[in-house]
């Protein structure tokens, strides 16, 4: 299944990827909207604390 990843704060599309590889594209702090090809939407907040993503 494919998914589009949007960085909401920057207003840009980060990637259009296979849903299995989402984590590789969520590397910057920010709020992300993920839209799957079946219409589902998911929101994620990424905050990097040291070398750990929370």
C-alpha positions in Angstrom: 0.0 0.0 0.0 1.3 3.5 -0.8 1.2 6.5 1.4 1.8 10.2 1.0 3.7 12.0 3.8 3.1 15.7 4.4 5.0 17.9 6.7 2.1 20.1 8.0 4.3 22.8 9.5 6.2 23.4 6.2 3.2 22.7 4.0 5.2 20.3 1.8 4.9 16.7 0.6 7.8 14.8 2.0 7.3 11.6 0.1 5.0 9.2 -1.7 6.3 5.8 -0.4 5.4 2.2 0.4 3.6 2.3 3.7 6.2 -0.2 5.1 9.0 2.4 4.9 7.3 5.4 6.5 9.7 5.7 9.4 12.7 6.5 7.1 11.0 9.8 6.1 9.9 11.0 9.5 13.4 12.3 10.5 12.8 16.0 11.2 10.9 17.5 14.2 7.4 18.4 13.2 3.8 17.4 12.6 3.2 14.9 9.8 -0.1 13.9 8.0 0.0 10.5 6.4 -2.6 9.7 3.8 -2.9 6.1 2.7 -4.1 5.1 -0.8 -7.3 3.6 0.8 -8.2 7.0 2.1 -7.2 6.6 5.8 -5.4 9.5 7.4 -2.9 9.4 10.3 -1.2 12.2 12.2 2.2 11.9 13.8 4.3 14.3 15.9 8.0 13.8 15.7 10.3 15.3 18.4 14.0 14.3 18.5 15.5 14.3 22.0 19.2 13.6 21.7 19.5 10.6 19.4 16.0 9.3 20.3 12.8 10.1 18.3 9.8 10.4 20.6 
